[in-house]
Amino acid sequence: MVHEVRVRGGGSGHRVLLLLHGMGATGAVWEGWRTPLASGWPGRWLAPDLPGHGRAAPLSGYPYPAVAAEVAAALGPGDRVVVLGHSYGGVVGLALAGAGVGVEAVVALGVKVTWTPDELARMTALADRPVTWFPSRAEAAARYLRVSGLAGLVDEAGPAVDAGLVERDGRWRLAMDPAAFAVDAPDMPALLAGCRAPVVLARGEHDPMVGDAELAALGAPTATLAGLGHNAHVEDPAAVLDLLAPYR
């Protein structure tokens, strides 16, 4: 069954830039791209909430191919798709490109490619926690910003945070389904081997989650964005948009 996916977007045509957010965020993280895309992308752009995030419905499980299948449902026949995926969204983009849905290129930004057993265990523990309700929006917003890695990068009172929260009877919680934390370490060699489109693996110079040598070892073209961190797409949209120049 295909669930509802909340999609933001703009532009027109079958040339589609698909913007996939990272773990814990929502499609609202791309709102700062509206103005650059108006002049920097020649077609349509889409920024969905990935399943279990924001206003998108939860799934019974979150293996990368299942999440990619939900995203594919937002695309139309004849769409020619370039994917820019951040972190978790980059892995989903690679899975989508291996599924034969008209993906012509993938830029995967800030994908964590090396996971320790302890890191995976922590993700499983997060997935097993019940939903936490907070007595105030401020407390829920602080938690959202930590989970999404956006602390210090977006306005705590702004719409990008609103998109990641749910209010009920005066209490607040994260919109994210906790079960979505239960990710496996991506099998990057297999994903790249199955990808039917050119791939660029990019990272911010100061991204602590992945290093240049880790990306280079995978054998795909790489790019390092000077002065930027893990959320390079929020820090400097124009610099990340430049990575898409060959595919415009």
Phi, psi and chi 1 to 4 in degrees:
 res  aa     phi    psi   chi1   chi2   chi3   chi4
   1 MET       -  133.7  176.8 -176.2  -64.3      -
   2 VAL   -92.4  127.7  175.0      -      -      -
   3 HIS   -93.1  167.9  -61.6   80.3      -      -
   4 GLU   -70.4  134.9  178.4 -177.0   -2.4      -
   5 VAL  -119.5  123.8  176.7      -      -      -
   6 ARG   -76.4  126.2  163.6   72.7 -179.9  -88.8
   7 VAL  -128.2  126.9 -178.6      -      -      -
   8 ARG   -95.7  157.5  -62.9  163.2 -179.3   81.8
   9 GLY  -178.0 -178.5      -      -      -      -
  10 GLY  -169.5  178.9      -      -      -      -
  11 GLY    73.7 -170.2      -      -      -      -
  12 SER  -152.1  163.1   61.6      -      -      -
  13 GLY   105.5  177.1      -      -      -      -
  14 HIS   -94.1   -1.7  -72.0  -69.1      -      -
  15 ARG   -86.5  106.9 -174.9   70.3  169.1  161.7
  16 VAL  -116.5  129.2  176.7      -      -      -
  17 LEU   -98.9  117.1  176.1   59.8      -      -
  18 LEU  -101.8  116.2 -177.8   62.0      -      -
  19 LEU  -104.7  116.0  -58.5  168.3      -      -
  20 LEU  -114.5  120.6  -57.6 -179.5      -      -
  21 HIS   -76.4  171.0   63.7   77.4      -      -
  22 GLY   -89.2  176.2      -      -      -      -
  23 MET   -56.3  128.7  174.9   71.9   69.8      -
  24 GLY    88.4  -17.5      -      -      -      -
  25 ALA   -90.6 -167.8      -      -      -      -
  26 THR  -141.3  175.1   74.6      -      -      -
  27 GLY   -61.8  -17.1      -      -      -      -
  28 ALA   -66.6  -14.9      -      -      -      -
  29 VAL   -65.3  -17.1   78.4      -      -      -
  30 TRP   -94.0    5.3  -57.8  100.2      -      -
  31 GLU   -58.0  -32.9  -76.7  -67.5  -30.2      -
  32 GLY   -68.7   -5.2      -      -      -      -
  33 TRP   -90.7   -8.4  -77.2   57.4      -      -
  34 ARG   -56.2  -49.2  -74.3 -174.7  178.6  -88.7
  35 THR   -68.6  -48.3  -63.7      -      -      -
  36 PRO   -58.4  -36.6  -24.5   33.5      -      -
  37 LEU   -71.0  -27.4  -72.2  171.7      -      -
  38 ALA   -59.4  -32.8      -      -      -      -
  39 SER  -111.0  -13.3   58.8      -      -      -
  40 GLY  -108.2   -1.0      -      -      -      -
  41 TRP  -134.6  129.5 -177.4 -105.5      -      -
  42 PRO   -86.5   11.5   32.0  -36.0      -      -
  43 GLY  -146.2 -135.5      -      -      -      -
  44 ARG   -97.5  153.7 -167.0  161.8   96.8 -106.7
  45 TRP  -132.7  147.4   62.7  -88.9      -      -
  46 LEU  -133.5  137.3  -58.8  172.8      -      -
  47 ALA  -133.2   87.3      -      -      -      -
  48 PRO   -78.3  154.8   30.3  -35.4      -      -
  49 ASP   -76.1  123.7  -71.3  -10.2      -      -
  50 LEU   -69.3  152.9  -66.1  176.7      -      -
  51 PRO   -50.3  135.7  -30.0   37.1      -      -
  52 GLY    81.1    3.6      -      -      -      -
  53 HIS  -123.8  148.7  -67.7   71.9      -      -
  54 GLY    55.7 -126.5      -      -      -      -
  55 ARG  -100.5    8.4  -60.3  -59.4 -179.8  -99.2
  56 ALA   -79.9  147.3      -      -      -      -
  57 ALA   -67.9  150.8      -      -      -      -
  58 PRO   -74.3  162.3   28.2  -34.5      -      -
  59 LEU  -113.2  166.9  -57.9  179.2      -      -
  60 SER   -74.3  -19.3   58.8      -      -      -
  61 GLY  -162.3  164.3      -      -      -      -
  62 TYR  -127.3   43.3  -65.8   89.5      -      -
  63 PRO   -62.6  148.7   23.9  -33.0      -      -
  64 TYR   -55.5  -43.2  -60.8  114.1      -      -
  65 PRO   -61.7  -34.9  -24.3   35.5      -      -
  66 ALA   -68.1  -40.8      -      -      -      -
  67 VAL   -65.6  -42.1  175.4      -      -      -
  68 ALA   -61.5  -37.5      -      -      -      -
  69 ALA   -64.0  -37.5      -      -      -      -
  70 GLU   -65.6  -41.5  -63.8  -67.1  -41.7      -
  71 VAL   -63.9  -40.4  173.1      -      -      -
  72 ALA   -58.1  -29.2      -      -      -      -
  73 ALA   -66.3  -18.7      -      -      -      -
  74 ALA   -83.4   -7.3      -      -      -      -
  75 LEU   -95.4  155.0  -58.2  172.1      -      -
  76 GLY  -106.5  162.0      -      -      -      -
  77 PRO   -62.5  135.8   20.5  -31.3      -      -
  78 GLY    88.3   -6.0      -      -      -      -
  79 ASP   -66.9  135.6  -78.8  -12.5      -      -
  80 ARG  -107.2  111.0  -60.9  163.5   51.3 -138.6
  81 VAL  -110.0  131.4 -178.3      -      -      -
  82 VAL  -112.0  128.5  173.5      -      -      -
  83 VAL  -104.1  129.9  179.5      -      -      -
  84 LEU  -116.6  109.2  170.8   57.5      -      -
  85 GLY  -117.6  135.0      -      -      -      -
  86 HIS  -100.0  125.5  172.4 -117.1      -      -
  87 SER    55.8 -117.4 -164.8      -      -      -
  88 TYR   -52.1  -41.1  171.3   75.4      -      -
  89 GLY   -64.2  -27.6      -      -      -      -
  90 GLY   -67.9  -38.1      -      -      -      -
  91 VAL   -67.0  -42.5 -178.5      -      -      -
  92 VAL   -59.6  -40.3  174.2      -      -      -
  93 GLY   -62.3  -40.0      -      -      -      -
  94 LEU   -65.7  -40.5  -68.7  171.2      -      -
  95 ALA   -63.4  -39.1      -      -      -      -
  96 LEU   -64.5  -40.6 -175.4   67.5      -      -
  97 ALA   -66.7  -24.3      -      -      -      -
  98 GLY   -85.3   -2.9      -      -      -      -
  99 ALA   -98.3   -0.2      -      -      -      -
 100 GLY    71.3   49.9      -      -      -      -
 101 VAL  -118.8   32.2  -69.6      -      -      -
 102 GLY    83.7   20.0      -      -      -      -
 103 VAL   -77.7  126.2  174.2      -      -      -
 104 GLU  -102.6  -16.8  -63.3 -172.6  -13.4      -
 105 ALA  -167.2  152.7      -      -      -      -
 106 VAL  -132.0  127.7  178.6      -      -      -
 107 VAL  -110.8  113.0  176.1      -      -      -
 108 ALA  -104.2  114.3      -      -      -      -
 109 LEU  -106.3  124.6  172.0   67.4      -      -
 110 GLY    67.8   31.6      -      -      -      -
 111 VAL   -75.7  127.1  172.4      -      -      -
 112 LYS   -79.2  115.0 -180.0  175.2  172.8   60.8
 113 VAL  -104.0  -15.0  -59.4      -      -      -
 114 THR  -119.1  123.5  -56.9      -      -      -
 115 TRP  -124.6  135.6  -68.4   75.7      -      -
 116 THR   -90.1  159.2   67.7      -      -      -
 117 PRO   -56.3  -36.8  -27.4   36.3      -      -
 118 ASP   -65.3  -40.2  -76.2  -12.5      -      -
 119 GLU   -64.0  -43.2  -72.1  170.3  -24.0      -
 120 LEU   -65.8  -37.1  -68.4  170.7      -      -
 121 ALA   -64.2  -38.3      -      -      -      -
 122 ARG   -64.9  -38.2  -75.5 -162.8  -66.4  -88.4
 123 MET   -65.6  -40.5  -62.5  -60.2  -78.0      -
 124 THR   -63.0  -41.0  -61.3      -      -      -
 125 ALA   -62.8  -40.3      -      -      -      -
 126 LEU   -63.5  -39.9  -72.7  171.1      -      -
 127 ALA   -65.5  -28.2      -      -      -      -
 128 ASP   -86.2   -8.6  -70.9  -19.8      -      -
 129 ARG   -74.6  144.3  -72.4 -176.8 -178.8  177.4
 130 PRO   -70.4  162.4   26.1  -33.9      -      -
 131 VAL   -60.2  134.6  169.2      -      -      -
 132 THR   -99.8  127.1  -60.1      -      -      -
 133 TRP  -100.8  137.6  -71.5   91.8      -      -
 134 PHE  -112.4  146.4  -63.0   89.4      -      -
 135 PRO   -74.9  -11.4   25.5  -33.2      -      -
 136 SER  -141.7  155.3   69.8      -      -      -
 137 ARG   -63.0  -38.3 -177.5 -168.4 -179.2  -78.6
 138 ALA   -59.3  -41.9      -      -      -      -
 139 GLU   -68.2  -41.8  -69.1  169.3  -83.6      -
 140 ALA   -65.5  -39.1      -      -      -      -
 141 ALA   -63.8  -40.7      -      -      -      -
 142 ALA   -61.8  -41.4      -      -      -      -
 143 ARG   -66.0  -43.0  173.5   62.7  176.2  163.0
 144 TYR   -58.9  -43.8  170.4   76.2      -      -
 145 LEU   -65.6  -34.0  -70.3  169.9      -      -
 146 ARG   -69.5  -45.6  -71.8 -164.4  -59.8  -86.3
 147 VAL   -63.6  -41.0  167.3      -      -      -
 148 SER   -84.6  -10.7   62.8      -      -      -
 149 GLY    75.8   17.6      -      -      -      -
 150 LEU  -101.2    6.2  -65.2  170.8      -      -
 151 ALA   -58.2  130.4      -      -      -      -
 152 GLY    83.9   -5.2      -      -      -      -
 153 LEU  -110.8  -26.6  -63.2  176.6      -      -
 154 VAL  -128.3  158.0  -58.8      -      -      -
 155 ASP   -70.8  123.4 -179.0    1.3      -      -
 156 GLU   -58.4  -29.1 -179.9  177.4  -47.2      -
 157 ALA   -94.2    2.9      -      -      -      -
 158 GLY   -90.0  175.8      -      -      -      -
 159 PRO   -66.4  -26.7   21.2  -32.5      -      -
 160 ALA   -64.4  -32.5      -      -      -      -
 161 VAL   -80.1  -39.8  174.6      -      -      -
 162 ASP   -52.5  -39.1  -74.0  -23.6      -      -
 163 ALA   -65.2  -20.7      -      -      -      -
 164 GLY  -100.2    7.9      -      -      -      -
 165 LEU  -123.8  155.7  -58.6  178.3      -      -
 166 VAL  -130.1  134.1  170.6      -      -      -
 167 GLU  -112.0  137.6 -175.6  -87.9  -25.1      -
 168 ARG  -148.9  122.1 -175.2  177.8  -60.3  161.6
 169 ASP    52.7   39.9  -60.5  -33.8      -      -
 170 GLY    81.5    2.2      -      -      -      -
 171 ARG  -113.1  159.4  -61.6 -171.7  -57.0  160.5
 172 TRP  -129.3  146.8  -62.0   80.7      -      -
 173 ARG  -144.8  167.8   67.1  168.8  176.6   86.7
 174 LEU   -71.2  142.8  -56.6 -164.2      -      -
 175 ALA   -71.4  -22.4      -      -      -      -
 176 MET   -64.7  137.3 -179.5 -178.0  176.9      -
 177 ASP   -72.0  118.9  176.3   12.0      -      -
 178 PRO   -54.2  -30.8  -25.2   33.9      -      -
 179 ALA   -61.9  -20.3      -      -      -      -
 180 ALA   -68.7  -13.3      -      -      -      -
 181 PHE   -69.9  -18.0  -78.9  112.6      -      -
 182 ALA   -78.5   75.1      -      -      -      -
 183 VAL  -102.9  152.8  -65.0      -      -      -
 184 ASP   -94.4  156.6  -67.2  -36.2      -      -
 185 ALA   -60.7  126.8      -      -      -      -
 186 PRO   -66.3  138.1   24.8  -33.1      -      -
 187 ASP   -84.4   82.4 -173.7  -17.7      -      -
 188 MET   -61.6  -43.1  -68.0  -64.1  -71.5      -
 189 PRO   -57.6  -40.9  -27.8   37.3      -      -
 190 ALA   -69.3  -40.4      -      -      -      -
 191 LEU   -63.2  -42.7  -75.3  165.9      -      -
 192 LEU   -68.5  -38.3  -69.4  168.1      -      -
 193 ALA   -65.1  -33.1      -      -      -      -
 194 GLY   -87.5   -7.6      -      -      -      -
 195 CYS   -72.5  130.1 -169.7      -      -      -
 196 ARG   -97.3   20.6  -53.0  178.7 -172.2 -177.9
 197 ALA  -145.5  159.6      -      -      -      -
 198 PRO   -59.6  145.8  -18.3   29.3      -      -
 199 VAL  -129.6  138.8  174.7      -      -      -
 200 VAL  -120.2  129.7  174.3      -      -      -
 201 LEU  -102.0  115.1  -58.0  175.3      -      -
 202 ALA  -119.2  158.3      -      -      -      -
 203 ARG  -154.1  154.9   64.2  178.2  -69.4  -89.8
 204 GLY   -75.4  145.9      -      -      -      -
 205 GLU   -54.8  -34.1  178.5 -173.8   10.4      -
 206 HIS  -106.0   20.8  -56.7  -56.3      -      -
 207 ASP   -71.7  117.4 -172.2  -15.0      -      -
 208 PRO   -79.5   -8.3   30.4  -35.6      -      -
 209 MET   -87.5  -19.2  -66.1 -164.1  177.8      -
 210 VAL  -154.4  141.6   61.6      -      -      -
 211 GLY  -109.3  165.3      -      -      -      -
 212 ASP   -58.4  -43.2  -73.7  -21.2      -      -
 213 ALA   -65.5  -36.6      -      -      -      -
 214 GLU   -63.0  -42.1  -69.0  174.3  -68.3      -
 215 LEU   -70.6  -43.2  -65.4 -175.4      -      -
 216 ALA   -60.2  -33.8      -      -      -      -
 217 ALA   -66.1  -16.5      -      -      -      -
 218 LEU   -83.2  -13.2  -67.6  168.3      -      -
 219 GLY    86.9   -2.9      -      -      -      -
 220 ALA   -91.4  159.2      -      -      -      -
 221 PRO   -57.3  143.8  -25.0   35.1      -      -
 222 THR  -126.4  162.4   64.5      -      -      -
 223 ALA  -147.4  137.5      -      -      -      -
 224 THR  -118.2  127.6  -60.7      -      -      -
 225 LEU   -96.9  112.3  -59.2  171.0      -      -
 226 ALA   -60.0  133.8      -      -      -      -
 227 GLY    79.2   -0.3      -      -      -      -
 228 LEU  -108.6  163.3  -58.5  179.4      -      -
 229 GLY  -111.3 -150.1      -      -      -      -
 230 HIS   -66.2  -39.8 -176.7   60.5      -      -
 231 ASN   -96.5   54.2  -76.6  -78.7      -      -
 232 ALA   -58.2  -31.5      -      -      -      -
 233 HIS   -68.5  -23.1   59.2  -53.4      -      -
 234 VAL   -89.9  -38.8  179.4      -      -      -
 235 GLU   -66.2  -41.9  -61.6  170.4   59.0      -
 236 ASP  -150.1   80.7 -168.3  -18.2      -      -
 237 PRO   -54.9  -38.0  -27.8   36.2      -      -
 238 ALA   -64.3  -39.7      -      -      -      -
 239 ALA   -65.2  -39.1      -      -      -      -
 240 VAL   -73.8  -38.0  178.5      -      -      -
 241 LEU   -59.7  -31.7 -175.6   57.2      -      -
 242 ASP   -61.2  -26.6  -77.8  -14.0      -      -
 243 LEU   -63.2  -21.2  -63.4  173.6      -      -
 244 LEU   -90.1   -2.1  -58.2  172.3      -      -
 245 ALA   -52.5  -41.2      -      -      -      -
 246 PRO   -66.6  -13.3  -19.6   33.3      -      -
 247 TYR  -113.1    8.4  -45.4  115.3      -      -
 248 ARG   -74.7      -  -69.8  173.3 -174.2  161.8
